[in-house]
Amino acid sequence: MVGLMGRVTGTIGPGLVGEVIVRVRGGAEHFLAYAADGTGRIAPGTVVMVVEYLPPRTVYVTAAYDS
């Protein structure tokens, strides 16, 4: 999971549990998501990279590209 790219489908931010969709295991799956830095806000539609995975359905992400 670490290193895979995904797209935010539910806003990620402080005090919020967001959601991302990641292509994995030949399909696409939704995961609960938190910002890796713990303070950032990531809007829906943003491409992100998984930096930590907590089984079974939680990931920590960071924006893949600077805006």
All heavy atoms as TSV, in Angstrom:
chain	resi	resn	atom	element	x	y	z
A	1	MET	N	N	0.809	-1.201	0.000
A	1	MET	CA	C	0.000	0.000	0.000
A	1	MET	C	C	0.852	1.266	0.000
A	1	MET	O	O	0.516	2.209	-0.680
A	1	MET	CB	C	-0.907	0.025	1.231
A	1	MET	CG	C	-2.063	-0.935	1.186
A	1	MET	SD	S	-3.289	-0.523	-0.044
A	1	MET	CE	C	-3.812	1.081	0.459
A	2	VAL	N	N	1.924	1.281	0.798
A	2	VAL	CA	C	2.766	2.479	0.871
A	2	VAL	C	C	3.352	2.757	-0.509
A	2	VAL	O	O	3.873	1.870	-1.175
A	2	VAL	CB	C	3.882	2.311	1.923
A	2	VAL	CG1	C	4.852	3.473	1.880
A	2	VAL	CG2	C	3.268	2.168	3.308
A	3	GLY	N	N	3.229	4.001	-0.942
A	3	GLY	CA	C	3.736	4.404	-2.250
A	3	GLY	C	C	2.691	4.428	-3.335
A	3	GLY	O	O	2.924	4.983	-4.407
A	4	LEU	N	N	1.522	3.830	-3.084
A	4	LEU	CA	C	0.467	3.847	-4.094
A	4	LEU	C	C	-0.185	5.224	-4.156
A	4	LEU	O	O	-0.224	5.956	-3.179
A	4	LEU	CB	C	-0.599	2.792	-3.777
A	4	LEU	CG	C	-0.156	1.335	-3.872
A	4	LEU	CD1	C	-1.311	0.415	-3.520
A	4	LEU	CD2	C	0.363	1.018	-5.269
A	5	MET	N	N	-0.708	5.552	-5.333
A	5	MET	CA	C	-1.398	6.814	-5.541
A	5	MET	C	C	-2.895	6.602	-5.428
A	5	MET	O	O	-3.411	5.519	-5.716
A	5	MET	CB	C	-1.070	7.360	-6.934
A	5	MET	CG	C	0.412	7.501	-7.181
A	5	MET	SD	S	1.168	8.736	-6.176
A	5	MET	CE	C	0.994	10.122	-7.229
A	6	GLY	N	N	-3.577	7.662	-5.006
A	6	GLY	CA	C	-5.023	7.607	-4.900
A	6	GLY	C	C	-5.613	8.989	-5.113
A	6	GLY	O	O	-4.896	9.949	-5.369
A	7	ARG	N	N	-6.941	9.080	-4.981
A	7	ARG	CA	C	-7.627	10.358	-5.145
A	7	ARG	C	C	-8.560	10.551	-3.957
A	7	ARG	O	O	-9.268	9.634	-3.557
A	7	ARG	CB	C	-8.413	10.369	-6.445
A	7	ARG	CG	C	-9.043	11.724	-6.739
A	7	ARG	CD	C	-9.607	11.801	-8.145
A	7	ARG	NE	N	-8.645	11.527	-9.191
A	7	ARG	CZ	C	-7.842	12.426	-9.748
A	7	ARG	NH1	N	-7.861	13.672	-9.323
A	7	ARG	NH2	N	-7.029	12.081	-10.718
A	8	VAL	N	N	-8.569	11.753	-3.400
A	8	VAL	CA	C	-9.410	12.074	-2.248
A	8	VAL	C	C	-10.871	12.141	-2.695
A	8	VAL	O	O	-11.201	12.813	-3.673
A	8	VAL	CB	C	-8.982	13.414	-1.614
A	8	VAL	CG1	C	-9.907	13.789	-0.473
A	8	VAL	CG2	C	-7.544	13.340	-1.136
A	9	THR	N	N	-11.747	11.447	-1.961
A	9	THR	CA	C	-13.181	11.481	-2.245
A	9	THR	C	C	-13.965	12.135	-1.118
A	9	THR	O	O	-15.136	12.446	-1.283
A	9	THR	CB	C	-13.729	10.061	-2.508
A	9	THR	OG1	O	-13.415	9.231	-1.397
A	9	THR	CG2	C	-13.120	9.468	-3.763
A	10	GLY	N	N	-13.333	12.313	0.028
A	10	GLY	CA	C	-13.950	12.991	1.168
A	10	GLY	C	C	-12.882	13.827	1.864
A	10	GLY	O	O	-11.790	13.340	2.135
A	11	THR	N	N	-13.176	15.092	2.130
A	11	THR	CA	C	-12.193	16.039	2.664
A	11	THR	C	C	-11.400	15.478	3.837
A	11	THR	O	O	-11.971	14.914	4.771
A	11	THR	CB	C	-12.884	17.339	3.112
A	11	THR	OG1	O	-13.580	17.886	1.991
A	11	THR	CG2	C	-11.878	18.358	3.620
A	12	ILE	N	N	-10.083	15.649	3.777
A	12	ILE	CA	C	-9.166	15.223	4.838
A	12	ILE	C	C	-8.675	16.481	5.544
A	12	ILE	O	O	-8.284	17.443	4.891
A	12	ILE	CB	C	-7.957	14.471	4.246
A	12	ILE	CG1	C	-8.414	13.229	3.490
A	12	ILE	CG2	C	-6.958	14.115	5.336
A	12	ILE	CD1	C	-7.335	12.587	2.644
A	13	GLY	N	N	-8.695	16.482	6.874
A	13	GLY	CA	C	-8.204	17.638	7.598
A	13	GLY	C	C	-8.164	17.389	9.091
A	13	GLY	O	O	-8.586	16.332	9.568
A	14	PRO	N	N	-7.670	18.377	9.848
A	14	PRO	CA	C	-7.615	18.237	11.306
A	14	PRO	C	C	-9.017	18.006	11.873
A	14	PRO	O	O	-9.953	18.725	11.539
A	14	PRO	CB	C	-7.056	19.576	11.783
A	14	PRO	CG	C	-6.387	20.166	10.586
A	14	PRO	CD	C	-7.144	19.657	9.399
A	15	GLY	N	N	-9.153	16.972	12.659
A	15	GLY	CA	C	-10.439	16.649	13.258
A	15	GLY	C	C	-11.411	15.963	12.316
A	15	GLY	O	O	-12.558	15.712	12.672
A	16	LEU	N	N	-10.981	15.675	11.098
A	16	LEU	CA	C	-11.838	15.018	10.109
A	16	LEU	C	C	-11.234	13.681	9.697
A	16	LEU	O	O	-10.026	13.573	9.562
A	16	LEU	CB	C	-11.975	15.869	8.841
A	16	LEU	CG	C	-12.587	17.250	8.973
A	16	LEU	CD1	C	-12.476	17.986	7.633
A	16	LEU	CD2	C	-14.034	17.147	9.399
A	17	VAL	N	N	-12.095	12.714	9.487
A	17	VAL	CA	C	-11.661	11.453	8.890
A	17	VAL	C	C	-12.092	11.523	7.437
A	17	VAL	O	O	-13.273	11.574	7.136
A	17	VAL	CB	C	-12.310	10.234	9.575
A	17	VAL	CG1	C	-11.881	8.949	8.882
A	17	VAL	CG2	C	-11.959	10.201	11.039
A	18	GLY	N	N	-11.122	11.586	6.546
A	18	GLY	CA	C	-11.432	11.685	5.126
A	18	GLY	C	C	-11.518	10.316	4.485
A	18	GLY	O	O	-11.477	9.284	5.158
A	19	GLU	N	N	-11.625	10.337	3.166
A	19	GLU	CA	C	-11.721	9.092	2.412
A	19	GLU	C	C	-10.949	9.239	1.106
A	19	GLU	O	O	-10.967	10.299	0.481
A	19	GLU	CB	C	-13.189	8.785	2.117
A	19	GLU	CG	C	-13.400	7.464	1.412
A	19	GLU	CD	C	-14.870	7.206	1.134
A	19	GLU	OE1	O	-15.493	8.045	0.450
A	19	GLU	OE2	O	-15.379	6.189	1.596
A	20	VAL	N	N	-10.273	8.168	0.728
A	20	VAL	CA	C	-9.567	8.131	-0.557
A	20	VAL	C	C	-9.922	6.846	-1.285
A	20	VAL	O	O	-10.316	5.854	-0.674
A	20	VAL	CB	C	-8.025	8.213	-0.391
A	20	VAL	CG1	C	-7.609	9.526	0.218
A	20	VAL	CG2	C	-7.488	7.060	0.416
A	21	ILE	N	N	-9.776	6.891	-2.595
A	21	ILE	CA	C	-9.932	5.686	-3.406
A	21	ILE	C	C	-8.564	5.382	-4.005
A	21	ILE	O	O	-7.885	6.277	-4.522
A	21	ILE	CB	C	-11.019	5.857	-4.490
A	21	ILE	CG1	C	-11.292	4.529	-5.177
A	21	ILE	CG2	C	-10.684	6.948	-5.466
A	21	ILE	CD1	C	-12.565	4.505	-5.995
A	22	VAL	N	N	-8.141	4.128	-3.860
A	22	VAL	CA	C	-6.807	3.699	-4.291
A	22	VAL	C	C	-6.961	2.465	-5.176
A	22	VAL	O	O	-7.720	1.545	-4.848
A	22	VAL	CB	C	-5.923	3.348	-3.071
A	22	VAL	CG1	C	-4.547	2.876	-3.506
A	22	VAL	CG2	C	-5.805	4.538	-2.129
A	23	ARG	N	N	-6.226	2.441	-6.279
A	23	ARG	CA	C	-6.215	1.244	-7.135
A	23	ARG	C	C	-5.301	0.208	-6.493
A	23	ARG	O	O	-4.116	0.453	-6.304
A	23	ARG	CB	C	-5.715	1.578	-8.529
A	23	ARG	CG	C	-6.671	2.414	-9.313
A	23	ARG	CD	C	-6.232	2.529	-10.759
A	23	ARG	NE	N	-7.167	3.309	-11.528
A	23	ARG	CZ	C	-8.273	2.812	-12.098
A	23	ARG	NH1	N	-8.548	1.532	-11.985
A	23	ARG	NH2	N	-9.079	3.598	-12.775
A	24	VAL	N	N	-5.899	-0.926	-6.141
A	24	VAL	CA	C	-5.153	-1.980	-5.458
A	24	VAL	C	C	-5.802	-3.325	-5.749
A	24	VAL	O	O	-7.023	-3.409	-5.941
A	24	VAL	CB	C	-5.080	-1.697	-3.933
A	24	VAL	CG1	C	-6.444	-1.686	-3.302
A	24	VAL	CG2	C	-4.184	-2.669	-3.224
A	25	ARG	N	N	-5.006	-4.361	-5.812
A	25	ARG	CA	C	-5.492	-5.727	-6.021
A	25	ARG	C	C	-6.381	-5.867	-7.263
A	25	ARG	O	O	-7.407	-6.546	-7.232
A	25	ARG	CB	C	-6.247	-6.222	-4.777
A	25	ARG	CG	C	-5.357	-6.377	-3.560
A	25	ARG	CD	C	-6.094	-7.005	-2.406
A	25	ARG	NE	N	-6.885	-6.058	-1.643
A	25	ARG	CZ	C	-6.441	-5.309	-0.639
A	25	ARG	NH1	N	-5.183	-5.392	-0.274
A	25	ARG	NH2	N	-7.239	-4.493	-0.004
A	26	GLY	N	N	-6.022	-5.182	-8.332
A	26	GLY	CA	C	-6.762	-5.310	-9.589
A	26	GLY	C	C	-8.067	-4.541	-9.637
A	26	GLY	O	O	-8.856	-4.716	-10.557
A	27	GLY	N	N	-8.323	-3.697	-8.664
A	27	GLY	CA	C	-9.543	-2.890	-8.642
A	27	GLY	C	C	-9.279	-1.583	-7.932
A	27	GLY	O	O	-8.138	-1.167	-7.781
A	28	ALA	N	N	-10.345	-0.957	-7.490
A	28	ALA	CA	C	-10.222	0.289	-6.741
A	28	ALA	C	C	-10.993	0.128	-5.436
A	28	ALA	O	O	-12.118	-0.363	-5.437
A	28	ALA	CB	C	-10.764	1.458	-7.540
A	29	GLU	N	N	-10.387	0.536	-4.328
A	29	GLU	CA	C	-11.012	0.385	-3.016
A	29	GLU	C	C	-10.954	1.701	-2.255
A	29	GLU	O	O	-10.033	2.488	-2.419
A	29	GLU	CB	C	-10.296	-0.702	-2.203
A	29	GLU	CG	C	-10.386	-2.071	-2.831
A	29	GLU	CD	C	-9.743	-3.154	-1.986
A	29	GLU	OE1	O	-9.545	-2.939	-0.771
A	29	GLU	OE2	O	-9.433	-4.212	-2.547
A	30	HIS	N	N	-11.955	1.904	-1.395
A	30	HIS	CA	C	-12.007	3.097	-0.540
A	30	HIS	C	C	-11.353	2.811	0.802
A	30	HIS	O	O	-11.493	1.719	1.348
A	30	HIS	CB	C	-13.466	3.513	-0.307
A	30	HIS	CG	C	-14.096	4.118	-1.506
A	30	HIS	ND1	N	-14.087	5.461	-1.746
A	30	HIS	CD2	C	-14.748	3.562	-2.552
A	30	HIS	CE1	C	-14.709	5.712	-2.873
A	30	HIS	NE2	N	-15.113	4.565	-3.386
A	31	PHE	N	N	-10.636	3.813	1.323
A	31	PHE	CA	C	-9.979	3.707	2.617
A	31	PHE	C	C	-10.257	4.972	3.421
A	31	PHE	O	O	-10.374	6.061	2.852
A	31	PHE	CB	C	-8.459	3.560	2.449
A	31	PHE	CG	C	-8.048	2.279	1.804
A	31	PHE	CD1	C	-8.002	2.155	0.424
A	31	PHE	CD2	C	-7.702	1.179	2.579
A	31	PHE	CE1	C	-7.625	0.967	-0.174
A	31	PHE	CE2	C	-7.330	-0.018	1.991
A	31	PHE	CZ	C	-7.299	-0.125	0.610
A	32	LEU	N	N	-10.348	4.833	4.753
A	32	LEU	CA	C	-10.398	5.997	5.627
A	32	LEU	C	C	-9.026	6.646	5.560
A	32	LEU	O	O	-8.016	5.952	5.493
A	32	LEU	CB	C	-10.711	5.585	7.062
A	32	LEU	CG	C	-12.054	4.895	7.273
A	32	LEU	CD1	C	-12.197	4.475	8.727
A	32	LEU	CD2	C	-13.196	5.797	6.858
A	33	ALA	N	N	-8.982	7.982	5.583
A	33	ALA	CA	C	-7.701	8.654	5.367
A	33	ALA	C	C	-7.483	9.824	6.313
A	33	ALA	O	O	-8.415	10.541	6.662
A	33	ALA	CB	C	-7.624	9.151	3.926
A	34	TYR	N	N	-6.221	9.978	6.703
A	34	TYR	CA	C	-5.773	11.093	7.527
A	34	TYR	C	C	-4.588	11.748	6.827
A	34	TYR	O	O	-3.829	11.077	6.127
A	34	TYR	CB	C	-5.311	10.606	8.903
A	34	TYR	CG	C	-6.405	10.005	9.736
A	34	TYR	CD1	C	-6.643	8.638	9.697
A	34	TYR	CD2	C	-7.184	10.804	10.561
A	34	TYR	CE1	C	-7.656	8.079	10.469
A	34	TYR	CE2	C	-8.193	10.246	11.341
A	34	TYR	CZ	C	-8.426	8.887	11.290
A	34	TYR	OH	O	-9.426	8.340	12.050
A	35	ALA	N	N	-4.399	13.056	7.060
A	35	ALA	CA	C	-3.228	13.759	6.515
A	35	ALA	C	C	-1.989	13.297	7.266
A	35	ALA	O	O	-1.991	13.234	8.497
A	35	ALA	CB	C	-3.404	15.261	6.650
A	36	ALA	N	N	-0.924	12.978	6.551
A	36	ALA	CA	C	0.304	12.475	7.167
A	36	ALA	C	C	0.925	13.501	8.108
A	36	ALA	O	O	1.485	13.133	9.138
A	36	ALA	CB	C	1.313	12.078	6.090
A	37	ASP	N	N	0.805	14.794	7.768
A	37	ASP	CA	C	1.394	15.820	8.631
A	37	ASP	C	C	0.488	16.188	9.804
A	37	ASP	O	O	0.886	16.905	10.707
A	37	ASP	CB	C	1.777	17.063	7.839
A	37	ASP	CG	C	0.583	17.797	7.252
A	37	ASP	OD1	O	-0.577	17.436	7.557
A	37	ASP	OD2	O	0.813	18.748	6.478
A	38	GLY	N	N	-0.735	15.698	9.800
A	38	GLY	CA	C	-1.650	15.910	10.914
A	38	GLY	C	C	-2.295	17.275	10.976
A	38	GLY	O	O	-3.199	17.502	11.763
A	39	THR	N	N	-1.861	18.210	10.151
A	39	THR	CA	C	-2.419	19.559	10.202
A	39	THR	C	C	-2.983	20.022	8.864
A	39	THR	O	O	-3.722	20.994	8.820
A	39	THR	CB	C	-1.349	20.584	10.631
A	39	THR	OG1	O	-0.280	20.556	9.677
A	39	THR	CG2	C	-0.809	20.263	12.014
A	40	GLY	N	N	-2.625	19.344	7.798
A	40	GLY	CA	C	-3.048	19.787	6.469
A	40	GLY	C	C	-4.497	19.485	6.166
A	40	GLY	O	O	-5.113	18.610	6.760
A	41	ARG	N	N	-5.052	20.246	5.219
A	41	ARG	CA	C	-6.396	20.005	4.721
A	41	ARG	C	C	-6.242	19.633	3.249
A	41	ARG	O	O	-5.581	20.347	2.493
A	41	ARG	CB	C	-7.250	21.255	4.881
A	41	ARG	CG	C	-8.693	21.039	4.538
A	41	ARG	CD	C	-9.506	22.280	4.902
A	41	ARG	NE	N	-10.909	22.055	4.732
A	41	ARG	CZ	C	-11.729	21.604	5.679
A	41	ARG	NH1	N	-11.247	21.361	6.883
A	41	ARG	NH2	N	-12.998	21.409	5.445
A	42	ILE	N	N	-6.833	18.528	2.860
A	42	ILE	CA	C	-6.718	18.052	1.483
A	42	ILE	C	C	-8.131	17.933	0.914
A	42	ILE	O	O	-8.970	17.220	1.451
A	42	ILE	CB	C	-5.980	16.703	1.416
A	42	ILE	CG1	C	-4.618	16.791	2.134
A	42	ILE	CG2	C	-5.786	16.273	-0.028
A	42	ILE	CD1	C	-3.882	15.468	2.257
A	43	ALA	N	N	-8.371	18.652	-0.172
A	43	ALA	CA	C	-9.699	18.741	-0.779
A	43	ALA	C	C	-10.000	17.530	-1.669
A	43	ALA	O	O	-9.081	16.897	-2.205
A	43	ALA	CB	C	-9.798	20.013	-1.598
A	44	PRO	N	N	-11.293	17.230	-1.844
A	44	PRO	CA	C	-11.689	16.164	-2.764
A	44	PRO	C	C	-11.141	16.415	-4.169
A	44	PRO	O	O	-11.065	17.561	-4.613
A	44	PRO	CB	C	-13.217	16.227	-2.747
A	44	PRO	CG	C	-13.545	16.801	-1.409
A	44	PRO	CD	C	-12.451	17.798	-1.146
A	45	GLY	N	N	-10.736	15.348	-4.834
A	45	GLY	CA	C	-10.179	15.434	-6.175
A	45	GLY	C	C	-8.667	15.512	-6.207
A	45	GLY	O	O	-8.057	15.315	-7.252
A	46	THR	N	N	-8.042	15.778	-5.063
A	46	THR	CA	C	-6.582	15.886	-4.995
A	46	THR	C	C	-5.940	14.505	-5.125
A	46	THR	O	O	-6.390	13.544	-4.501
A	46	THR	CB	C	-6.157	16.519	-3.652
A	46	THR	OG1	O	-6.793	17.780	-3.515
A	46	THR	CG2	C	-4.649	16.674	-3.570
A	47	VAL	N	N	-4.899	14.416	-5.937
A	47	VAL	CA	C	-4.142	13.167	-6.054
A	47	VAL	C	C	-3.191	13.087	-4.864
A	47	VAL	O	O	-2.485	14.044	-4.551
A	47	VAL	CB	C	-3.356	13.117	-7.381
A	47	VAL	CG1	C	-2.498	11.854	-7.455
A	47	VAL	CG2	C	-4.314	13.187	-8.562
A	48	VAL	N	N	-3.199	11.936	-4.194
A	48	VAL	CA	C	-2.384	11.750	-2.993
A	48	VAL	C	C	-1.552	10.477	-3.097
A	48	VAL	O	O	-1.834	9.605	-3.909
A	48	VAL	CB	C	-3.265	11.681	-1.718
A	48	VAL	CG1	C	-3.945	13.007	-1.458
A	48	VAL	CG2	C	-4.279	10.556	-1.797
A	49	MET	N	N	-0.525	10.401	-2.228
A	49	MET	CA	C	0.299	9.203	-2.140
A	49	MET	C	C	0.187	8.657	-0.717
A	49	MET	O	O	0.223	9.414	0.249
A	49	MET	CB	C	1.758	9.509	-2.445
A	49	MET	CG	C	2.634	8.266	-2.393
A	49	MET	SD	S	4.326	8.543	-2.939
A	49	MET	CE	C	4.899	9.695	-1.734
A	50	VAL	N	N	0.042	7.343	-0.615
A	50	VAL	CA	C	-0.050	6.682	0.686
A	50	VAL	C	C	1.342	6.623	1.306
A	50	VAL	O	O	2.281	6.128	0.684
A	50	VAL	CB	C	-0.625	5.257	0.543
A	50	VAL	CG1	C	-0.631	4.538	1.880
A	50	VAL	CG2	C	-2.029	5.298	-0.054
A	51	VAL	N	N	1.479	7.139	2.536
A	51	VAL	CA	C	2.774	7.107	3.214
A	51	VAL	C	C	2.766	6.156	4.412
A	51	VAL	O	O	3.831	5.801	4.923
A	51	VAL	CB	C	3.237	8.514	3.656
A	51	VAL	CG1	C	3.479	9.388	2.454
A	51	VAL	CG2	C	2.249	9.159	4.596
A	52	GLU	N	N	1.573	5.761	4.858
A	52	GLU	CA	C	1.476	4.774	5.939
A	52	GLU	C	C	0.150	4.045	5.810
A	52	GLU	O	O	-0.861	4.646	5.450
A	52	GLU	CB	C	1.570	5.463	7.301
A	52	GLU	CG	C	1.649	4.493	8.461
A	52	GLU	CD	C	1.868	5.175	9.807
A	52	GLU	OE1	O	2.144	6.379	9.837
A	52	GLU	OE2	O	1.752	4.472	10.817
A	53	TYR	N	N	0.157	2.752	6.107
A	53	TYR	CA	C	-1.040	1.917	5.995
A	53	TYR	C	C	-1.274	1.195	7.309
A	53	TYR	O	O	-0.365	0.565	7.842
A	53	TYR	CB	C	-0.848	0.904	4.866
A	53	TYR	CG	C	-1.905	-0.163	4.784
A	53	TYR	CD1	C	-3.241	0.164	4.603
A	53	TYR	CD2	C	-1.570	-1.509	4.868
A	53	TYR	CE1	C	-4.211	-0.824	4.516
A	53	TYR	CE2	C	-2.523	-2.501	4.777
A	53	TYR	CZ	C	-3.854	-2.152	4.596
A	53	TYR	OH	O	-4.808	-3.130	4.506
A	54	LEU	N	N	-2.483	1.329	7.845
A	54	LEU	CA	C	-2.873	0.634	9.066
A	54	LEU	C	C	-4.023	-0.303	8.727
A	54	LEU	O	O	-5.148	0.162	8.505
A	54	LEU	CB	C	-3.319	1.628	10.149
A	54	LEU	CG	C	-2.275	2.660	10.571
A	54	LEU	CD1	C	-2.891	3.664	11.533
A	54	LEU	CD2	C	-1.087	1.982	11.211
A	55	PRO	N	N	-3.752	-1.611	8.645
A	55	PRO	CA	C	-4.808	-2.549	8.274
A	55	PRO	C	C	-5.972	-2.489	9.255
A	55	PRO	O	O	-5.763	-2.193	10.428
A	55	PRO	CB	C	-4.110	-3.911	8.358
A	55	PRO	CG	C	-2.651	-3.611	8.260
A	55	PRO	CD	C	-2.471	-2.252	8.873
A	56	PRO	N	N	-7.193	-2.709	8.829
A	56	PRO	CA	C	-7.498	-3.144	7.465
A	56	PRO	C	C	-7.840	-2.027	6.488
A	56	PRO	O	O	-7.710	-2.216	5.281
A	56	PRO	CB	C	-8.709	-4.043	7.661
A	56	PRO	CG	C	-9.431	-3.437	8.823
A	56	PRO	CD	C	-8.339	-2.872	9.723
A	57	ARG	N	N	-8.296	-0.825	6.921
A	57	ARG	CA	C	-8.815	0.153	5.962
A	57	ARG	C	C	-8.412	1.596	6.250
A	57	ARG	O	O	-9.135	2.513	5.890
A	57	ARG	CB	C	-10.354	0.107	5.938
A	57	ARG	CG	C	-10.954	-1.223	5.830
A	57	ARG	CD	C	-11.192	-1.869	4.528
A	57	ARG	NE	N	-11.499	-1.114	3.382
A	57	ARG	CZ	C	-11.114	-1.492	2.184
A	57	ARG	NH1	N	-10.391	-2.572	2.030
A	57	ARG	NH2	N	-11.445	-0.807	1.133
A	58	THR	N	N	-7.272	1.833	6.851
A	58	THR	CA	C	-6.868	3.197	7.178
A	58	THR	C	C	-5.516	3.526	6.551
A	58	THR	O	O	-4.606	2.706	6.592
A	58	THR	CB	C	-6.787	3.388	8.712
A	58	THR	OG1	O	-8.052	3.061	9.279
A	58	THR	CG2	C	-6.433	4.814	9.068
A	59	VAL	N	N	-5.436	4.728	5.965
A	59	VAL	CA	C	-4.185	5.174	5.366
A	59	VAL	C	C	-3.871	6.606	5.799
A	59	VAL	O	O	-4.775	7.370	6.135
A	59	VAL	CB	C	-4.213	5.110	3.823
A	59	VAL	CG1	C	-4.294	3.684	3.331
A	59	VAL	CG2	C	-5.355	5.951	3.253
A	60	TYR	N	N	-2.595	6.928	5.806
A	60	TYR	CA	C	-2.126	8.301	5.999
A	60	TYR	C	C	-1.561	8.729	4.661
A	60	TYR	O	O	-0.799	7.973	4.039
A	60	TYR	CB	C	-1.067	8.365	7.098
A	60	TYR	CG	C	-1.656	8.252	8.474
A	60	TYR	CD1	C	-1.997	7.020	9.001
A	60	TYR	CD2	C	-1.895	9.386	9.236
A	60	TYR	CE1	C	-2.560	6.907	10.261
A	60	TYR	CE2	C	-2.457	9.286	10.510
A	60	TYR	CZ	C	-2.786	8.044	11.006
A	60	TYR	OH	O	-3.352	7.946	12.253
A	61	VAL	N	N	-1.937	9.926	4.210
A	61	VAL	CA	C	-1.569	10.355	2.859
A	61	VAL	C	C	-0.974	11.755	2.864
A	61	VAL	O	O	-1.142	12.521	3.806
A	61	VAL	CB	C	-2.797	10.332	1.915
A	61	VAL	CG1	C	-3.356	8.922	1.784
A	61	VAL	CG2	C	-3.876	11.300	2.381
A	62	THR	N	N	-0.302	12.058	1.766
A	62	THR	CA	C	0.200	13.401	1.512
A	62	THR	C	C	-0.103	13.743	0.066
A	62	THR	O	O	-0.190	12.844	-0.777
A	62	THR	CB	C	1.726	13.471	1.804
A	62	THR	OG1	O	2.148	14.821	1.706
A	62	THR	CG2	C	2.531	12.602	0.872
A	63	ALA	N	N	-0.292	15.018	-0.237
A	63	ALA	CA	C	-0.566	15.442	-1.611
A	63	ALA	C	C	0.599	15.000	-2.501
A	63	ALA	O	O	1.764	15.169	-2.150
A	63	ALA	CB	C	-0.764	16.937	-1.678
A	64	ALA	N	N	0.284	14.449	-3.646
A	64	ALA	CA	C	1.311	13.915	-4.549
A	64	ALA	C	C	2.038	15.024	-5.296
A	64	ALA	O	O	3.194	14.876	-5.646
A	64	ALA	CB	C	0.693	12.934	-5.525
A	65	TYR	N	N	1.348	16.128	-5.544
A	65	TYR	CA	C	1.930	17.218	-6.329
A	65	TYR	C	C	1.748	18.518	-5.577
A	65	TYR	O	O	0.716	18.749	-4.948
A	65	TYR	CB	C	1.261	17.331	-7.696
A	65	TYR	CG	C	1.229	16.030	-8.441
A	65	TYR	CD1	C	0.057	15.292	-8.582
A	65	TYR	CD2	C	2.396	15.511	-9.000
A	65	TYR	CE1	C	0.032	14.088	-9.273
A	65	TYR	CE2	C	2.383	14.304	-9.692
A	65	TYR	CZ	C	1.196	13.608	-9.831
A	65	TYR	OH	O	1.187	12.427	-10.491
A	66	ASP	N	N	2.740	19.402	-5.645
A	66	ASP	CA	C	2.608	20.727	-5.039
A	66	ASP	C	C	1.684	21.567	-5.925
A	66	ASP	O	O	1.712	21.464	-7.145
A	66	ASP	CB	C	3.967	21.427	-4.943
A	66	ASP	CG	C	4.871	20.770	-3.924
A	66	ASP	OD1	O	4.326	20.218	-2.946
A	66	ASP	OD2	O	6.098	20.814	-4.097
A	67	SER	N	N	0.876	22.404	-5.281
A	67	SER	CA	C	-0.026	23.236	-6.070
A	67	SER	C	C	0.398	24.686	-6.041
A	67	SER	O	O	1.255	25.101	-5.343
A	67	SER	CB	C	-1.451	23.121	-5.547
A	67	SER	OG	O	-1.506	23.401	-4.173
